[in-house]
Structure formats: C-alpha cells, structure tokens
Amino acid sequence: MKIIILGAGTVGSTLAAHLTKESNDITLVDLNTRNLQSLQDRLDIRTVAGHASHPDVLRAAGGEDADMLIAVTDNDETNMVACQVAYTLFHTPTKIARVRAAEYLIHPELFSQTALPVDVFISPEQLLTDNIQRLIETPGALQVLDFADGQVQLVGVRAYYGGPLVGHELRALRQHIPNVDMRVAAIYRRNRAIIPEGHTVIEADDEVFFVAAKKNIRKVMSELRRLDNPYKRIMIAGGGNIGRRLAQALENNFEVKLIDHNPARTKMLSEELEHTIVLQGDVSDEELLIEENIEDMDVYCALTNDDEVNILSSMLAKRLGAHKVMTLINRASYVDLIQSGEIDIAISPQQVTIGGLLTHIRRGDVARVHSLRRGAAEAIEAIAHGDKNSSKVVGRRIDELRLPPGTTIGAIVRGSEVIIAHHDTIIASEDHVILFVVDKKRINDVERLFQVDVMFI
C-alpha cells in the first residue's frame, strides 16, 4: 500500500516504523529536515520537506497515486486542509486526520465528502482518556482493551504470589471458576512471550493477558491476584486536554481533585467542571500533596506535558501514600524503564494512538486494533466474511485454521453473544474474531487469513 504520512513527530515517526515493517511504501512529510534525515537513515522510507497541506508538497510526496493519506501534524487545521487538498486534487481514496480540539469533534457534520473530506479522524486525547478511564474502572489491571463495543475485554494483569491459580496449570482454571468461560491469550515472563497451553504453569510476576466477557473480568482477575477494592478517590496532575477530559468523564462517579500550575487554566477548569475540586499549584510540591491528603488517594494520574514532571511527581505521590500511580510518558524509551517500579502503570500516548490508526490501515475488514508491548504485539478484532468456499476461516473449526505461529483466537462475538474460543468452535460469516498476535511480523499472514477470495461476489 502506498501511504503518505504528514508529520514526523512522535506519532508520525512511530507509525512509519510500524508500517515499513509490513511492506508498505511510505513517504513522510515534515518541515524539519534534520528530523527527516535521521528517520531516513533508520527506516526504508522516502521523505519530503515542506508544508504538509501545500499542493506541490503533496504532489512531490506522490499524492497522485497514493492509496492513503495520514495527517498527524501538530496542527489540526493543517491536517484537515491537507485532506481537503488530497481529495480535491488527487482523489486520494482514504484520508485520516488527527484532530485534537474538542470544538471540532463535537460537530461530526464537519467531516463528510461534502464538507471537510476526512474519512477518519483520530483524537489522541479522547483515546487516552478512554484508556485511563477503563484502567480506573478495572482496579488492578495493567491494560484493559475493549472489543465489539465493550462486550468483550482483553485484560492484562500481573500474577501475584499467593493468587489461587499461581503455581498451577492453566487447565485448572475451569475447576476454580467452573461457571465462567475465558481464555488466556498470552503470557509474558521476564519480557518473553509464552504461548499458553493447558499444561502451562502460571508463575508469580507473569504478565497474563486474558479474554472474557466484560461481566466476568473481575472473577477471572481474582484467580491471578488479590483483587483491589473499587477506586473512589482520584487525583489528576495536569489540567490540559487529557486531564480535563478525564475529570469530566470521572467526576460523576468518583471523588476527583485536579491540580494545575496555570492560574488562568485553573480558573477556566473550575468553572467548567461541576464536581471536581480544582487546585492551582505545583504537582511536585510535597506540602501541597500532603495538604490534599495524597495518602487517601486510590489513584494518582500524572498527565502533564512534561515526562520528567510526570515521573517525579508520581514517585513522590507513591512515596507519600497514593495507592496506585498512573503516569503519562511521551518518550517511548522511558515506558519499560519506569513501569513496575514505584510507578504502577506507564501510559504511552503514541502506542494508544497507533492502535487507533492501525484499525483503519489493516487489510481485510478489521474493526479494532490495539498495539501492545511497545508495538511488538497486537490485539485485533477481525470480521469474517464469505462462506467455506471463499473464506479461509468461515465454516471451519479453530483447530483446522492455519494460524500463524504465536497467534491465538481468544473470543468470537456473534451478534450479542460472546463465545470464548475453544479448539472445536466453528467460525461463522460476520463473526467478530478477537485475535492476539505475539509476533508483529505475522500481521500480514493474519490479514490474508481473513481476506475473502477474489472470486467471491
């Protein structure tokens, strides 16, 4: 696929690295020539220096025969205008734009072929807000991923010493919770992936990813670790777009405090947020945190734009007694470095955003993609089409499928019915199939598996 990416920032460069590994023809456009040169030295891509929305720049990038344009510059207006230019001049089939400002997003009628021809708009702030909200609503989880409109969830937890299932084979899980159907999709032990089988023994400190209907998530978690009590009190550090959205999402069901250093911003937030206590101050101020009873907080969320401030304030909050700390980390190299120490969960904005983008880039009918383990693995919701003659999956038992190595099917959603996958489960047309792919290099094989034969009409 020939893809033009506009913007060589964190998201654009990470996306380019992902897509070049999958045999795509990538051209990256940015004003920063030094950044482009550095990326061209590392990746097999073309680069064009120039303003992302200018017609001559898009033409030089190959706009006349591009299959897709992905506009992820730091400027919403540039992204939207670039999609308009690509549509008007080059009839680019698929146009994706990153749009951050909520003022645009609340008017979806703006994005249509008769207005602004943006086929898909991605809001990183909203994706991050949803991600953090799911973590807060699922105490003790490292990751919580929604599939099939939330009917099914893929949850990652760290197995604790003393958990009922720790030290036992996976097949014993049915005896522990006989009335709950679930499937372990992957296990990571000391950063190495283990494909789960019935005889696999779960060890303390394993990172276990399992799939289950949303209503059964806590029951399964209780087999792997001591359940945390539901969270009630949340402190948010940083009143930017993400902090504001998160406070709005939580304030009706949780006790929320928000701290920001900017007086004008805190005044605006105090008027906009109805039930959140808004404080003006330094999130790294020990006296302020103590005064605001940090030791009583169930979750401290560090969501400023500064990685160092987020890390240091999170470590301080943890030392002062916060039960859980979640930290927004923009620099990818920091994420694995700090997680599982004093910081409980490190959240990578680009990984969350990349998942949202990959959903619309994958070949075949893919409803959702989540990028995991810094892009090394993916969880995919693929829709099966066709019949036994035209499809490689429809009408076949799971143990008959030629799944790529390291790929597991966790669940199938058929209408409103959630079916946890077993070896004898038969896939039907229009099923939503939830897959976990440990090896990113196998993504193309998974895509081909779900593509309908060209002879099918």
C-alpha positions in Angstrom: 0.0 0.0 0.0 1.3 3.5 -0.9 0.9 5.7 2.2 1.8 9.4 2.8 2.3 10.4 6.4 2.2 14.1 7.2 4.1 15.0 10.3 7.3 13.4 11.6 6.6 13.9 15.2 6.4 11.0 17.8 3.2 9.6 16.3 4.2 10.0 12.6 7.6 8.5 13.0 6.4 5.6 15.2 3.7 4.9 12.6 6.2 5.0 9.8 8.4 2.5 11.7 5.4 0.2 12.2 4.2 0.3 8.6 7.6 -0.1 6.9 7.9 -3.5 8.6 4.8 -4.6 6.8 6.0 -4.0 3.2 4.2 -0.7 2.7 5.6 2.1 0.5 5.9 5.1 3.0 6.6 8.7 2.3 7.0 11.0 5.3 6.4 14.8 5.0 7.6 17.4 7.6 9.2 20.8 7.8 12.1 19.6 10.0 14.8 18.4 7.5 17.1 17.2 10.3 14.4 15.0 11.7 13.5 13.7 8.3 17.2 12.8 7.6 17.5 11.0 10.9 14.4 8.9 10.1 15.5 8.2 6.5 18.8 6.9 7.9 16.9 4.4 10.1 13.9 3.4 8.1 13.2 2.3 4.5 11.1 5.4 3.6 11.0 8.4 1.3 11.0 11.9 2.8 9.8 15.2 1.5 10.5 18.5 3.3 7.8 21.1 3.1 4.4 22.3 4.4 2.1 19.3 4.8 -1.0 21.0 3.2 0.7 22.6 0.2 -0.4 21.0 -3.1 3.1 21.0 -4.6 4.4 19.2 -1.5 1.7 16.6 -1.6 2.3 16.1 -5.3 6.1 15.6 -4.7 5.2 13.1 -2.0 3.3 11.0 -4.5 -0.2 12.3 -3.9 -1.4 11.5 -7.4 -1.3 7.7 -6.9 -1.3 7.4 -3.1 -3.7 4.9 -1.5 -3.9 6.7 1.8 -3.0 10.0 3.4 -2.5 10.1 7.2 -2.2 13.7 8.5 -0.8 13.7 12.0 1.0 17.0 12.2 0.7 19.0 15.5 -1.8 21.4 13.8 -5.5 20.4 13.4 -6.1 22.9 10.7 -3.1 21.7 8.6 -4.3 18.1 8.9 -7.9 19.0 7.8 -6.7 21.2 4.9 -4.3 18.5 3.7 -7.2 16.0 3.5 -9.2 18.6 1.5 -6.3 19.2 -0.9 -5.7 15.4 -1.4 -9.4 14.8 -2.1 -9.8 17.8 -4.5 -6.6 17.4 -6.5 -5.7 13.7 -6.3 -8.9 11.9 -5.3 -7.0 10.0 -2.6 -9.2 7.1 -1.6 -8.6 7.2 2.2 -7.8 10.3 4.3 -7.1 10.2 8.0 -6.6 13.3 10.2 -5.5 13.7 13.8 -7.9 16.3 15.3 -7.3 17.3 18.9 -9.6 20.3 19.5 -12.9 19.2 21.1 -14.5 22.2 19.5 -14.2 20.4 16.1 -15.1 16.9 17.3 -18.5 17.9 18.8 -19.6 18.8 15.2 -19.2 15.5 13.3 -21.2 17.0 10.4 -18.0 18.9 9.5 -16.3 15.7 8.4 -18.0 14.5 5.2 -17.3 14.4 1.5 -19.5 17.5 1.1 -17.7 19.4 3.8 -14.2 18.5 5.1 -13.5 15.2 3.3 -11.9 13.4 6.2 -12.7 9.7 6.1 -11.5 9.0 9.6 -10.5 11.5 12.4 -8.3 10.4 15.3 -8.4 12.2 18.7 -5.4 11.1 20.7 -6.7 12.9 23.8 -10.0 11.0 23.7 -8.3 7.7 23.0 -6.0 8.3 26.1 -9.0 9.4 28.2 -10.9 6.2 27.4 -7.8 4.1 28.1 -7.2 5.6 31.5 -10.9 5.5 32.4 -11.0 1.8 31.7 -8.0 1.2 33.9 -9.6 3.2 36.8 -12.8 1.2 36.4 -10.9 -2.1 36.4 -8.8 -1.9 39.6 -5.5 -3.9 39.4 -5.4 -4.2 35.6 -2.3 -3.2 33.7 -4.2 -2.9 30.4 -7.9 -3.1 29.5 -8.9 -3.2 25.9 -12.4 -3.1 24.5 -13.7 -5.2 21.6 -17.2 -5.5 20.0 -18.4 -2.3 21.6 -17.3 -3.3 25.0 -18.9 -6.8 25.1 -15.5 -8.4 25.3 -12.4 -7.2 27.0 -8.8 -8.2 26.8 -7.2 -7.6 30.2 -3.5 -7.7 31.2 -2.7 -8.4 34.9 0.4 -9.2 36.9 0.0 -12.6 38.6 0.8 -12.2 42.4 2.4 -14.7 44.7 -0.4 -16.4 46.6 -3.0 -16.0 43.8 -5.3 -19.1 43.6 -4.0 -20.0 40.1 -0.4 -19.1 40.6 1.7 -22.3 40.5 -1.0 -24.3 38.8 -1.6 -25.3 35.2 -4.0 -23.3 33.1 -6.3 -26.3 32.7 -7.0 -25.9 36.4 -8.8 -22.6 35.8 -12.0 -24.4 34.8 -12.1 -26.1 38.2 -11.5 -22.8 40.0 -14.3 -20.9 38.2 -16.5 -23.5 36.6 -19.3 -21.1 35.6 -17.0 -18.5 33.9 -15.7 -19.0 30.3 -12.5 -17.3 29.5 -9.3 -17.8 27.5 -5.7 -16.8 28.3 -4.3 -15.2 25.1 -0.7 -14.7 26.0 1.7 -14.8 29.0 4.8 -12.6 29.2 7.5 -13.9 31.6 10.6 -11.7 32.1 9.6 -9.9 28.8 9.5 -13.1 26.8 6.2 -14.3 25.3 4.9 -17.7 26.2 2.1 -19.2 24.1 -0.4 -20.5 26.7 -1.4 -24.2 26.6 -3.3 -26.4 29.0 -0.1 -27.6 30.8 1.4 -24.0 31.1 2.1 -23.2 34.7 1.5 -19.6 35.8 4.3 -18.1 37.9 4.3 -15.1 40.2 5.1 -11.9 38.3 3.9 -13.2 35.0 2.0 -10.7 32.9 -1.1 -12.5 31.8 -3.4 -11.4 29.0 -6.9 -13.0 29.1 -10.1 -12.6 27.2 -13.6 -12.7 28.7 -17.0 -11.1 28.6 -16.9 -7.8 30.4 -19.2 -9.0 33.2 -16.7 -11.8 34.1 -13.4 -9.8 34.2 -13.2 -9.4 38.0 -13.9 -13.1 38.6 -11.0 -14.1 36.4 -8.7 -11.4 37.9 -9.4 -12.8 41.4 -7.7 -16.1 40.3 -4.5 -14.4 39.4 -4.1 -11.7 42.1 -5.7 -10.2 45.2 -8.5 -8.0 44.0 -8.2 -4.3 44.6 -11.2 -2.6 46.1 -13.1 -0.4 43.7 -11.4 3.0 43.4 -13.2 6.1 44.7 -10.7 9.0 45.1 -8.7 10.2 42.1 -6.1 12.9 41.9 -5.2 14.3 38.5 -1.9 16.2 37.9 -2.2 18.4 34.9 -5.3 20.3 33.6 -4.5 20.1 29.9 -6.8 18.5 27.3 -6.3 14.9 28.7 -6.6 16.0 32.4 -9.8 18.0 31.7 -11.4 15.2 29.7 -10.6 12.6 32.3 -12.0 14.8 35.1 -15.2 15.3 33.1 -15.5 11.5 32.5 -15.0 10.6 36.1 -16.4 13.4 38.2 -20.0 12.0 38.4 -18.8 8.6 39.8 -15.6 9.4 41.6 -14.2 12.0 44.0 -11.8 13.9 41.8 -9.2 16.5 42.5 -7.2 18.2 39.7 -4.0 20.2 40.1 -2.6 22.6 37.5 0.1 25.3 37.8 -1.6 27.8 35.4 -3.9 30.3 37.2 -6.0 31.1 34.1 -6.4 27.4 33.3 -7.4 26.5 36.8 -10.0 29.3 36.8 -11.4 28.1 33.5 -11.5 24.5 34.7 -13.2 25.4 38.0 -16.0 27.0 36.0 -16.3 24.1 33.5 -16.1 21.1 35.8 -19.1 20.6 38.0 -18.0 18.2 40.8 -14.2 18.3 40.5 -12.1 20.2 43.1 -9.7 22.3 41.0 -6.4 23.4 42.7 -3.8 25.8 41.5 -0.2 24.7 42.4 2.9 22.7 41.6 2.2 18.9 41.2 5.7 18.2 42.6 5.0 20.3 45.8 5.2 17.8 48.6 3.4 20.1 51.1 0.5 20.6 48.6 0.1 16.9 48.1 0.2 16.2 51.8 -2.3 19.0 52.5 -4.6 17.5 49.9 -4.5 14.1 51.6 -2.5 12.2 48.9 -2.3 9.2 51.3 -6.0 8.7 50.9 -6.0 8.7 47.1 -6.7 5.5 45.3 -5.2 6.6 42.1 -2.8 9.5 41.2 -2.7 10.2 37.4 0.2 12.4 36.2 -1.0 13.8 32.9 1.1 17.0 32.3 3.0 17.6 29.1 6.4 17.1 30.8 7.7 13.5 31.2 10.1 14.4 33.9 7.4 16.2 35.9 5.1 13.2 35.5 7.7 10.7 36.6 9.0 12.7 39.6 5.5 13.7 40.9 4.3 10.1 40.5 7.2 8.8 42.5 6.6 11.4 45.2 2.9 10.7 45.3 3.6 6.9 45.7 6.1 7.6 48.5 3.6 9.8 50.2 1.0 7.0 50.2 -1.0 7.1 47.0 -2.3 3.5 46.4 -1.8 3.5 42.6 0.0 5.8 40.3 -0.5 6.1 36.5 1.9 8.2 34.5 1.7 9.6 31.0 5.1 9.1 29.3 5.6 10.5 25.8 9.2 9.3 25.3 8.9 5.6 24.4 12.3 4.6 25.8 11.1 5.6 29.3 8.0 3.4 29.4 9.5 0.0 30.1 12.3 1.6 32.1 10.0 3.0 34.8 7.0 0.6 34.9 6.8 -2.0 37.6 9.0 0.1 39.9 7.4 2.8 42.0 5.2 3.7 39.1 2.4 1.1 38.6 1.3 1.9 35.1 3.1 3.9 32.4 0.9 5.1 29.6 2.3 5.7 26.1 0.3 8.2 24.1 1.8 7.1 20.8 1.0 3.4 21.4 -2.6 4.2 22.1 -2.9 6.5 19.1 -1.1 4.0 16.8 -3.7 1.4 17.7 -6.5 3.7 16.6 -4.7 4.4 13.3 -3.9 0.8 12.5 -7.6 -0.1 12.8 -8.1 1.9 9.5 -4.9 0.7 7.8 -5.2 -3.1 8.2 -6.2 -5.0 5.1 -9.4 -7.0 5.3 -12.4 -6.0 7.5 -10.8 -5.0 10.8 -13.0 -3.4 13.4 -10.4 -2.6 16.0 -6.6 -2.8 16.6 -4.7 -2.4 19.9 -0.9 -2.1 19.8 0.8 -3.8 22.7 4.2 -4.3 24.2 5.6 -1.2 22.5 4.3 -2.3 19.1 5.8 -5.8 19.3 2.3 -7.4 19.6 -1.2 -6.6 18.5 -4.7 -7.5 19.6 -7.1 -7.4 16.6 -10.8 -7.6 16.1 -11.3 -9.0 12.6 -14.7 -9.7 10.9 -15.1 -12.9 9.0 -16.9 -12.7 5.6 -17.9 -15.2 2.9 -18.5 -18.9 3.1 -16.5 -22.1 3.3 -15.5 -21.8 -0.4 -14.5 -18.1 -0.4 -13.0 -17.8 3.1 -10.1 -19.5 4.8 -11.9 -19.2 8.2 -15.7 -19.3 7.8 -17.2 -22.7 8.4 -14.1 -24.1 9.9 -13.2 -25.2 13.4 -10.5 -23.2 15.1 -8.1 -26.2 15.3 -8.5 -26.5 11.5 -7.2 -23.0 10.9 -3.6 -22.4 9.8 -3.0 -19.7 12.3 0.4 -18.0 12.1 2.9 -19.0 14.9 2.3 -17.1 18.0 -1.3 -16.2 17.1 -4.3 -17.2 19.3 -8.0 -16.6 19.0 -9.5 -15.6 22.3 -13.2 -15.0 21.6 -15.8 -14.7 19.0 -18.7 -12.2 19.1 -21.8 -13.3 17.2 -24.4 -10.6 17.3 -24.9 -10.1 21.1 -23.5 -13.5 22.0 -19.9 -13.8 23.4 -18.3 -17.1 22.6 -15.0 -17.9 24.2 -12.9 -19.7 21.7 -12.1 -23.4 22.1 -10.5 -25.8 19.6 -13.9 -27.1 18.3 -15.5 -23.6 17.9 -16.7 -23.1 14.3 -16.4 -19.6 12.9 -19.5 -18.2 11.0 -19.8 -15.4 8.5 -20.0 -12.0 10.1 -18.4 -13.2 13.4 -16.2 -10.7 15.1 -13.0 -12.7 15.9 -10.7 -11.4 18.6 -7.0 -12.4 18.0 -3.8 -11.9 19.9 -0.7 -11.8 17.7 2.5 -12.1 19.7 4.8 -11.6 16.7 4.1 -8.4 14.8 5.9 -9.9 11.7 2.9 -12.3 11.3 0.3 -9.5 10.9 0.2 -9.8 7.1 -0.5 -13.5 7.4 -3.4 -12.8 9.8 -4.8 -10.2 7.3 -4.6 -12.7 4.4 -6.4 -15.3 6.5 -9.4 -13.0 6.9 -9.5 -11.7 3.3 -12.3 -13.1 1.1 -11.1 -14.9 -2.1 -11.2 -12.6 -5.1 -13.7 -14.9 -6.9 -16.2 -14.3 -4.1 -19.1 -11.9 -5.1 
